[in-house]
Amino acid sequence: EFRFGDNASAALSATHTPIDEADFTYSNNIEPANRSGDADPAELVQKKVTTELNIKKAMTSQEYTQLYQDLTKKALVIRHFGDTISGSTKYELRITLNNIKLLEANDDVSAGEIIAYALKYAAQYDNSDGQAIDIKLINTTSSY
């Protein structure tokens, strides 16, 4: 499920937006810092985390297309569900992007009223939420 909202909590409770195709890349950019003459790193230096999201979406009106092109500050929650744990609780991988920025919007195919867009987003740090990305795994293990 892909859920867009003005902030992370609004996105979590928003209606699912159907997406035709998507891929998500997360890089923690850890770089080893070696000492002179030593093969093992003395420390692992963490650089800026980067995320990238590519979405392909067919849209049927210019108004609907503008919704995705004019994102100034939007949050996105991506939810992937598995089997039921108990009751209505399911295994879940939840990725929250607190502030996504549209980098590119290319119209791949246009046929009459239907426009297929390839949209490229990046997650940016959000001061109000204090983070750029949050990844949660909900399962039967209470802690690690």
N, CA and C atoms as an extended XYZ file, in Angstrom:
432
Properties=species:S:1:pos:R:3:atomname:S:1:resname:S:1:resid:I:1 pbc="F F F"
N         0.837       -1.185        0.000 N   GLU     1
C         0.000        0.000        0.000 CA  GLU     1
C         0.875        1.238        0.000 C   GLU     1
N         0.493        2.207       -0.783 N   PHE     2
C         1.164        3.505       -0.826 CA  PHE     2
C         0.158        4.540       -0.328 C   PHE     2
N         0.514        5.244        0.746 N   ARG     3
C        -0.394        6.219        1.346 CA  ARG     3
C         0.313        7.565        1.461 C   ARG     3
N        -0.232        8.572        0.796 N   PHE     4
C         0.329        9.920        0.813 CA  PHE     4
C        -0.450       10.781        1.792 C   PHE     4
N         0.243       11.716        2.463 N   GLY     5
C        -0.421       12.659        3.356 CA  GLY     5
C         0.442       13.875        3.584 C   GLY     5
N        -0.118       14.881        4.268 N   ASP     6
C         0.635       16.107        4.558 CA  ASP     6
C         1.748       15.877        5.566 C   ASP     6
N         1.597       14.863        6.422 N   ASN     7
C         2.639       14.487        7.369 CA  ASN     7
C         2.561       12.973        7.577 C   ASN     7
N         3.465       12.421        8.370 N   ALA     8
C         3.554       10.966        8.523 CA  ALA     8
C         2.292       10.360        9.126 C   ALA     8
N         1.716       10.993       10.148 N   SER     9
C         0.515       10.413       10.771 CA  SER     9
C        -0.687       10.481        9.833 C   SER     9
N        -0.794       11.547        9.048 N   ALA    10
C        -1.886       11.648        8.071 CA  ALA    10
C        -1.708       10.615        6.963 C   ALA    10
N        -0.462       10.383        6.548 N   ALA    11
C        -0.199        9.392        5.507 CA  ALA    11
C        -0.525        7.977        5.993 C   ALA    11
N        -0.224        7.684        7.246 N   LEU    12
C        -0.506        6.347        7.788 CA  LEU    12
C        -1.989        6.019        7.754 C   LEU    12
N        -2.834        7.016        7.989 N   SER    13
C        -4.282        6.776        8.008 CA  SER    13
C        -4.971        7.115        6.685 C   SER    13
N        -4.208        7.544        5.685 N   ALA    14
C        -4.784        7.924        4.388 CA  ALA    14
C        -5.223        6.691        3.603 C   ALA    14
N        -6.044        6.931        2.600 N   THR    15
C        -6.488        5.874        1.703 CA  THR    15
C        -5.340        5.454        0.805 C   THR    15
N        -5.249        4.170        0.544 N   HIS    16
C        -4.219        3.614       -0.325 CA  HIS    16
C        -4.338        4.192       -1.736 C   HIS    16
N        -3.205        4.612       -2.313 N   THR    17
C        -3.153        5.099       -3.689 CA  THR    17
C        -2.596        3.985       -4.568 C   THR    17
N        -3.362        3.498       -5.522 N   PRO    18
C        -2.842        2.433       -6.396 CA  PRO    18
C        -1.650        2.936       -7.220 C   PRO    18
N        -0.591        2.153       -7.242 N   ILE    19
C         0.627        2.457       -7.985 CA  ILE    19
C         0.861        1.304       -8.955 C   ILE    19
N         1.221        1.612      -10.201 N   ASP    20
C         1.428        0.564      -11.194 CA  ASP    20
C         2.747       -0.176      -11.004 C   ASP    20
N         3.792        0.551      -10.646 N   GLU    21
C         5.108       -0.055      -10.479 CA  GLU    21
C         5.933        0.834       -9.567 C   GLU    21
N         6.783        0.238       -8.711 N   ALA    22
C         7.605        1.041       -7.811 CA  ALA    22
C         8.891        0.310       -7.459 C   ALA    22
N         9.947        1.069       -7.203 N   ASP    23
C        11.164        0.507       -6.616 CA  ASP    23
C        11.724        1.526       -5.627 C   ASP    23
N        12.307        1.000       -4.557 N   PHE    24
C        12.781        1.809       -3.441 CA  PHE    24
C        14.236        1.441       -3.171 C   PHE    24
N        15.092        2.465       -3.033 N   THR    25
C        16.504        2.248       -2.736 CA  THR    25
C        16.866        3.001       -1.461 C   THR    25
N        17.528        2.299       -0.545 N   TYR    26
C        17.991        2.898        0.712 CA  TYR    26
C        19.479        2.627        0.822 C   TYR    26
N        20.260        3.646        1.097 N   SER    27
C        21.700        3.488        1.247 CA  SER    27
C        22.144        4.202        2.509 C   SER    27
N        22.776        3.452        3.429 N   ASN    28
C        23.233        4.089        4.662 CA  ASN    28
C        24.616        4.698        4.522 C   ASN    28
N        25.277        4.484        3.382 N   ASN    29
C        26.546        5.153        3.039 CA  ASN    29
C        27.603        5.065        4.132 C   ASN    29
N        27.836        3.862        4.628 N   ILE    30
C        28.915        3.665        5.616 CA  ILE    30
C        30.220        3.475        4.870 C   ILE    30
N        31.228        4.210        5.315 N   GLU    31
C        32.526        4.172        4.650 CA  GLU    31
C        33.596        3.769        5.661 C   GLU    31
N        34.393        2.739        5.350 N   PRO    32
C        35.451        2.351        6.293 CA  PRO    32
C        36.589        3.373        6.289 C   PRO    32
N        37.116        3.657        7.459 N   ALA    33
C        38.270        4.550        7.596 CA  ALA    33
C        39.425        3.701        8.119 C   ALA    33
N        40.376        3.408        7.238 N   ASN    34
C        41.500        2.548        7.606 CA  ASN    34
C        42.637        3.342        8.232 C   ASN    34
N        43.392        2.648        9.091 N   ARG    35
C        44.624        3.227        9.627 CA  ARG    35
C        45.764        2.880        8.682 C   ARG    35
N        46.795        3.612        8.749 N   SER    36
C        47.955        3.362        7.902 CA  SER    36
C        48.528        1.976        8.181 C   SER    36
N        48.676        1.159        7.132 N   GLY    37
C        49.280       -0.160        7.258 CA  GLY    37
C        48.369       -1.238        7.805 C   GLY    37
N        47.114       -0.932        8.082 N   ASP    38
C        46.179       -1.909        8.644 CA  ASP    38
C        45.079       -2.193        7.620 C   ASP    38
N        44.775       -3.484        7.427 N   ALA    39
C        43.736       -3.860        6.460 CA  ALA    39
C        42.329       -3.694        7.035 C   ALA    39
N        42.210       -3.784        8.350 N   ASP    40
C        40.896       -3.638        8.983 CA  ASP    40
C        40.588       -2.163        9.228 C   ASP    40
N        39.321       -1.782        9.090 N   PRO    41
C        38.984       -0.371        9.331 CA  PRO    41
C        39.106       -0.010       10.810 C   PRO    41
N        39.612        1.183       11.086 N   ALA    42
C        39.713        1.686       12.455 CA  ALA    42
C        38.341        2.111       12.950 C   ALA    42
N        37.516        2.566       12.032 N   GLU    43
C        36.149        2.955       12.362 CA  GLU    43
C        35.313        2.953       11.093 C   GLU    43
N        34.002        2.916       11.285 N   LEU    44
C        33.066        3.009       10.171 CA  LEU    44
C        32.417        4.375       10.248 C   LEU    44
N        32.685        5.200        9.270 N   VAL    45
C        32.176        6.559        9.245 CA  VAL    45
C        30.831        6.554        8.513 C   VAL    45
N        29.794        7.003        9.207 N   GLN    46
C        28.480        7.061        8.569 CA  GLN    46
C        28.291        8.420        7.929 C   GLN    46
N        28.016        8.382        6.654 N   LYS    47
C        27.737        9.605        5.913 CA  LYS    47
C        26.230        9.769        5.810 C   LYS    47
N        25.788       10.738        5.058 N   LYS    48
C        24.362       11.029        4.919 CA  LYS    48
C        23.614        9.848        4.289 C   LYS    48
N        22.520        9.454        4.912 N   VAL    49
C        21.663        8.407        4.383 CA  VAL    49
C        20.926        8.934        3.162 C   VAL    49
N        20.825        8.112        2.123 N   THR    50
C        20.083        8.519        0.938 CA  THR    50
C        18.990        7.501        0.625 C   THR    50
N        17.888        8.000        0.151 N   THR    51
C        16.783        7.138       -0.273 CA  THR    51
C        16.273        7.655       -1.610 C   THR    51
N        15.793        6.732       -2.402 N   GLU    52
C        15.220        7.106       -3.689 CA  GLU    52
C        14.029        6.204       -3.956 C   GLU    52
N        12.962        6.781       -4.458 N   LEU    53
C        11.744        6.052       -4.772 CA  LEU    53
C        11.337        6.386       -6.199 C   LEU    53
N        11.154        5.355       -7.006 N   ASN    54
C        10.683        5.521       -8.376 CA  ASN    54
C         9.299        4.894       -8.489 C   ASN    54
N         8.352        5.647       -9.013 N   ILE    55
C         6.964        5.198       -9.129 CA  ILE    55
C         6.520        5.364      -10.575 C   ILE    55
N         5.786        4.389      -11.062 N   LYS    56
C         5.108        4.538      -12.357 CA  LYS    56
C         3.619        4.492      -12.074 C   LYS    56
N         2.914        5.500      -12.559 N   LYS    57
C         1.501        5.654      -12.249 CA  LYS    57
C         0.774        6.174      -13.474 C   LYS    57
N        -0.304        5.487      -13.850 N   ALA    58
C        -1.160        5.973      -14.935 CA  ALA    58
C        -2.202        6.898      -14.335 C   ALA    58
N        -2.329        8.088      -14.879 N   MET    59
C        -3.264        9.084      -14.359 CA  MET    59
C        -4.228        9.474      -15.466 C   MET    59
N        -5.468        9.767      -15.078 N   THR    60
C        -6.506        9.986      -16.087 CA  THR    60
C        -6.944       11.433      -16.231 C   THR    60
N        -6.416       12.336      -15.432 N   SER    61
C        -6.792       13.737      -15.602 CA  SER    61
C        -5.632       14.635      -15.206 C   SER    61
N        -5.608       15.811      -15.752 N   GLN    62
C        -4.541       16.763      -15.448 CA  GLN    62
C        -4.560       17.155      -13.971 C   GLN    62
N        -5.742       17.251      -13.401 N   GLU    63
C        -5.859       17.601      -11.980 CA  GLU    63
C        -5.188       16.552      -11.107 C   GLU    63
N        -5.413       15.271      -11.424 N   TYR    64
C        -4.819       14.180      -10.657 CA  TYR    64
C        -3.305       14.176      -10.840 C   TYR    64
N        -2.851       14.490      -12.046 N   THR    65
C        -1.429       14.564      -12.332 CA  THR    65
C        -0.778       15.683      -11.511 C   THR    65
N        -1.429       16.831      -11.418 N   GLN    66
C        -0.886       17.960      -10.650 CA  GLN    66
C        -0.672       17.592       -9.181 C   GLN    66
N        -1.524       16.731       -8.656 N   LEU    67
C        -1.396       16.302       -7.258 CA  LEU    67
C        -0.007       15.738       -7.000 C   LEU    67
N         0.539       14.990       -7.938 N   TYR    68
C         1.842       14.368       -7.767 CA  TYR    68
C         2.990       15.270       -8.188 C   TYR    68
N         2.762       16.172       -9.140 N   GLN    69
C         3.833       17.042       -9.599 CA  GLN    69
C         4.066       18.210       -8.649 C   GLN    69
N         3.049       18.658       -7.948 N   ASP    70
C         3.154       19.850       -7.116 CA  ASP    70
C         3.414       19.548       -5.644 C   ASP    70
N         4.006       18.408       -5.347 N   LEU    71
C         4.284       18.082       -3.955 CA  LEU    71
C         5.309       19.062       -3.396 C   LEU    71
N         4.925       19.805       -2.383 N   THR    72
C         5.878       20.680       -1.720 CA  THR    72
C         6.394       19.979       -0.473 C   THR    72
N         5.507       19.537        0.390 N   LYS    73
C         5.882       18.698        1.520 CA  LYS    73
C         4.806       17.648        1.672 C   LYS    73
N         5.158       16.448        1.342 N   LYS    74
C         4.248       15.325        1.514 CA  LYS    74
C         5.008       14.205        2.186 C   LYS    74
N         4.291       13.423        2.946 N   ALA    75
C         4.847       12.215        3.543 CA  ALA    75
C         4.267       11.026        2.797 C   ALA    75
N         4.985        9.920        2.833 N   LEU    76
C         4.534        8.699        2.194 CA  LEU    76
C         4.799        7.540        3.138 C   LEU    76
N         3.793        6.712        3.333 N   VAL    77
C         3.948        5.478        4.101 CA  VAL    77
C         3.723        4.319        3.140 C   VAL    77
N         4.724        3.448        3.047 N   ILE    78
C         4.628        2.247        2.223 CA  ILE    78
C         4.447        1.074        3.182 C   ILE    78
N         3.350        0.323        3.009 N   ARG    79
C         3.049       -0.795        3.902 CA  ARG    79
C         2.968       -2.088        3.093 C   ARG    79
N         3.711       -3.080        3.550 N   HIS    80
C         3.672       -4.398        2.919 CA  HIS    80
C         3.234       -5.396        3.987 C   HIS    80
N         2.101       -6.061        3.758 N   PHE    81
C         1.521       -6.959        4.749 CA  PHE    81
C         1.827       -8.415        4.433 C   PHE    81
N         1.946       -9.205        5.502 N   GLY    82
C         2.126      -10.653        5.386 CA  GLY    82
C         0.954      -11.368        6.030 C   GLY    82
N         1.213      -12.536        6.560 N   ASP    83
C         0.173      -13.341        7.203 CA  ASP    83
C        -0.328      -12.682        8.483 C   ASP    83
N        -1.466      -13.151        8.955 N   THR    84
C        -2.058      -12.644       10.196 CA  THR    84
C        -1.307      -13.216       11.399 C   THR    84
N        -0.951      -12.333       12.349 N   ILE    85
C        -0.314      -12.764       13.590 CA  ILE    85
C        -1.401      -13.231       14.551 C   ILE    85
N        -2.348      -12.340       14.831 N   SER    86
C        -3.509      -12.677       15.662 CA  SER    86
C        -4.549      -11.587       15.485 C   SER    86
N        -5.811      -11.969       15.496 N   GLY    87
C        -6.879      -10.987       15.305 CA  GLY    87
C        -6.734      -10.292       13.970 C   GLY    87
N        -6.642       -8.965       13.996 N   SER    88
C        -6.468       -8.201       12.757 CA  SER    88
C        -5.025       -7.740       12.564 C   SER    88
N        -4.111       -8.136       13.468 N   THR    89
C        -2.700       -7.749       13.367 CA  THR    89
C        -1.975       -8.678       12.412 C   THR    89
N        -1.288       -8.079       11.456 N   LYS    90
C        -0.553       -8.855       10.454 CA  LYS    90
C         0.931       -8.525       10.534 C   LYS    90
N         1.745       -9.463       10.040 N   TYR    91
C         3.143       -9.138        9.844 CA  TYR    91
C         3.193       -7.957        8.877 C   TYR    91
N         4.091       -7.014        9.139 N   GLU    92
C         4.120       -5.823        8.293 CA  GLU    92
C         5.519       -5.237        8.223 C   GLU    92
N         5.900       -4.829        7.032 N   LEU    93
C         7.075       -3.994        6.820 CA  LEU    93
C         6.537       -2.618        6.477 C   LEU    93
N         6.882       -1.617        7.299 N   ARG    94
C         6.360       -0.265        7.110 CA  ARG    94
C         7.519        0.703        6.911 C   ARG    94
N         7.515        1.387        5.781 N   ILE    95
C         8.542        2.387        5.459 CA  ILE    95
C         7.861        3.749        5.421 C   ILE    95
N         8.300        4.647        6.283 N   THR    96
C         7.743        5.998        6.329 CA  THR    96
C         8.780        6.983        5.817 C   THR    96
N         8.430        7.703        4.780 N   LEU    97
C         9.266        8.787        4.249 CA  LEU    97
C         8.585       10.076        4.679 C   LEU    97
N         9.192       10.788        5.626 N   ASN    98
C         8.533       11.920        6.268 CA  ASN    98
C         8.383       13.147        5.387 C   ASN    98
N         9.256       13.313        4.412 N   ASN    99
C         9.188       14.483        3.540 CA  ASN    99
C         9.783       14.089        2.197 C   ASN    99
N         8.927       13.825        1.219 N   ILE   100
C         9.442       13.420       -0.087 CA  ILE   100
C         9.462       14.605       -1.036 C   ILE   100
N        10.498       14.637       -1.855 N   LYS   101
C        10.655       15.712       -2.827 CA  LYS   101
C        10.656       15.082       -4.214 C   LYS   101
N         9.849       15.629       -5.102 N   LEU   102
C         9.809       15.161       -6.486 CA  LEU   102
C        11.055       15.659       -7.208 C   LEU   102
N        11.843       14.725       -7.747 N   LEU   103
C        13.055       15.071       -8.479 CA  LEU   103
C        12.811       15.123       -9.980 C   LEU   103
N        12.026       14.151      -10.483 N   GLU   104
C        11.742       14.085      -11.912 CA  GLU   104
C        10.324       13.590      -12.138 C   GLU   104
N         9.700       14.068      -13.196 N   ALA   105
C         8.395       13.570      -13.630 CA  ALA   105
C         8.425       13.497      -15.147 C   ALA   105
N         8.457       12.288      -15.661 N   ASN   106
C         8.513       12.084      -17.103 CA  ASN   106
C         7.258       11.359      -17.562 C   ASN   106
N         6.603       11.900      -18.566 N   ASP   107
C         5.434       11.194      -19.093 CA  ASP   107
C         5.919       10.180      -20.123 C   ASP   107
N         5.848        8.909      -19.725 N   ASP   108
C         6.315        7.808      -20.569 CA  ASP   108
C         5.410        7.596      -21.773 C   ASP   108
N         4.104        7.533      -21.507 N   VAL   109
C         3.142        7.217      -22.566 CA  VAL   109
C         1.912        8.086      -22.384 C   VAL   109
N         1.409        8.639      -23.461 N   SER   110
C         0.154        9.375      -23.428 CA  SER   110
C        -0.769        8.771      -24.473 C   SER   110
N        -1.990        8.448      -24.042 N   ALA   111
C        -2.991        7.902      -24.968 CA  ALA   111
C        -4.330        8.520      -24.606 C   ALA   111
N        -4.725        9.547      -25.339 N   GLY   112
C        -5.984       10.221      -25.032 CA  GLY   112
C        -5.916       10.886      -23.676 C   GLY   112
N        -6.814       10.522      -22.782 N   GLU   113
C        -6.880       11.098      -21.437 CA  GLU   113
C        -5.892       10.456      -20.459 C   GLU   113
N        -5.344        9.293      -20.798 N   ILE   114
C        -4.474        8.563      -19.870 CA  ILE   114
C        -3.021        8.962      -20.093 C   ILE   114
N        -2.354        9.328      -19.017 N   ILE   115
C        -0.940        9.681      -19.055 CA  ILE   115
C        -0.224        8.768      -18.066 C   ILE   115
N         0.793        8.040      -18.525 N   ALA   116
C         1.595        7.196      -17.644 CA  ALA   116
C         2.848        7.984      -17.258 C   ALA   116
N         3.001        8.280      -15.986 N   TYR   117
C         4.131        9.065      -15.492 CA  TYR   117
C         5.139        8.196      -14.781 C   TYR   117
N         6.412        8.496      -14.982 N   ALA   118
C         7.502        7.920      -14.200 CA  ALA   118
C         7.953        9.026      -13.255 C   ALA   118
N         7.737        8.827      -11.964 N   LEU   119
C         8.026        9.842      -10.948 CA  LEU   119
C         9.196        9.388      -10.087 C   LEU   119
N        10.147       10.283       -9.853 N   LYS   120
C        11.314        9.965       -9.042 CA  LYS   120
C        11.333       10.895       -7.832 C   LYS   120
N        11.342       10.310       -6.638 N   TYR   121
C        11.311       11.065       -5.381 CA  TYR   121
C        12.563       10.788       -4.552 C   TYR   121
N        12.886       11.704       -3.665 N   ALA   122
C        13.938       11.506       -2.669 CA  ALA   122
C        13.376       11.917       -1.322 C   ALA   122
N        13.772       11.195       -0.282 N   ALA   123
C        13.351       11.541        1.075 CA  ALA   123
C        14.297       12.603        1.620 C   ALA   123
N        13.716       13.601        2.287 N   GLN   124
C        14.520       14.663        2.886 CA  GLN   124
C        14.222       14.738        4.374 C   GLN   124
N        15.196       15.211        5.133 N   TYR   125
C        15.013       15.359        6.578 CA  TYR   125
C        13.873       16.330        6.853 C   TYR   125
N        13.039       15.980        7.810 N   ASP   126
C        11.907       16.826        8.177 CA  ASP   126
C        12.096       17.300        9.616 C   ASP   126
N        12.203       18.617        9.807 N   ASN   127
C        12.429       19.168       11.150 CA  ASN   127
C        11.283       18.878       12.109 C   ASN   127
N        10.049       18.922       11.616 N   SER   128
C         8.906       18.717       12.511 CA  SER   128
C         8.821       17.281       13.013 C   SER   128
N         9.264       16.310       12.211 N   ASP   129
C         9.257       14.909       12.639 CA  ASP   129
C        10.609       14.470       13.191 C   ASP   129
N        11.647       15.220       12.915 N   GLY   130
C        12.978       14.881       13.421 CA  GLY   130
C        13.606       13.691       12.708 C   GLY   130
N        13.175       13.400       11.487 N   GLN   131
C        13.749       12.289       10.737 CA  GLN   131
C        13.374       12.412        9.268 C   GLN   131
N        14.067       11.647        8.442 N   ALA   132
C        13.748       11.590        7.016 CA  ALA   132
C        13.035       10.289        6.691 C   ALA   132
N        13.413        9.219        7.393 N   ILE   133
C        12.876        7.895        7.089 CA  ILE   133
C        12.768        7.077        8.369 C   ILE   133
N        11.749        6.232        8.394 N   ASP   134
C        11.565        5.307        9.510 CA  ASP   134
C        11.165        3.965        8.911 C   ASP   134
N        11.863        2.904        9.303 N   ILE   135
C        11.548        1.566        8.811 CA  ILE   135
C        11.203        0.702       10.004 C   ILE   135
N        10.013        0.098        9.968 N   LYS   136
C         9.550       -0.744       11.068 CA  LYS   136
C         9.187       -2.123       10.543 C   LYS   136
N         9.500       -3.137       11.349 N   LEU   137
C         9.086       -4.495       11.058 CA  LEU   137
C         8.178       -4.928       12.202 C   LEU   137
N         6.940       -5.250       11.884 N   ILE   138
C         5.992       -5.680       12.903 CA  ILE   138
C         5.853       -7.196       12.758 C   ILE   138
N         6.209       -7.900       13.831 N   ASN   139
C         6.147       -9.359       13.810 CA  ASN   139
C         5.818       -9.879       15.202 C   ASN   139
N         6.045      -11.161       15.446 N   THR   140
C         5.681      -11.756       16.744 CA  THR   140
C         6.786      -11.589       17.785 C   THR   140
N         7.949      -11.078       17.416 N   THR   141
C         9.026      -10.845       18.364 CA  THR   141
C         8.887       -9.449       18.933 C   THR   141
N         8.768       -9.357       20.260 N   SER   142
C         8.503       -8.050       20.868 CA  SER   142
C         9.715       -7.143       20.866 C   SER   142
N        10.914       -7.704       20.933 N   SER   143
C        12.117       -6.867       20.898 CA  SER   143
C        13.281       -7.699       20.359 C   SER   143
N        14.342       -7.009       19.981 N   TYR   144
C        15.541       -7.679       19.456 CA  TYR   144
C        16.721       -7.403       20.332 C   TYR   144
